Amino acid sequence: MSLEEKVVEVKYHFFGDGFVGFCTACVKIGSIFHFVNVYSPCILAGKHKLWADLVMSKRVFSGSFWYVEDFNAISFSKERRGHGF
């Protein structure tokens, strides 16, 4: 296989509140893969919306989904609980 030969092709990207993802196609075998980076908010209502959006994305797009996450990540200081940071 030469270096110029494409193995994986990025098809599109998608995002929502708490996640960003991209779709790839494996050229050799014709499979579709979605990779999604997830940030889960600490607020329960935000978590419910996030999971509803992820389920909807999985229903809309065909192919396999792979999720990468850090559900303990803190983006805003107001989300910190239990510590005086």
Buried (B, 14 or more C-beta within 10 A) or exposed (E): EEEEEEEEEEBEEBEBEBBEBBBBBBEEEEEBBBBBBBBBBBEEEBBEBBEEBBEEBBEEBEBEBEEEEEEEEBEEEEEEEEEEE
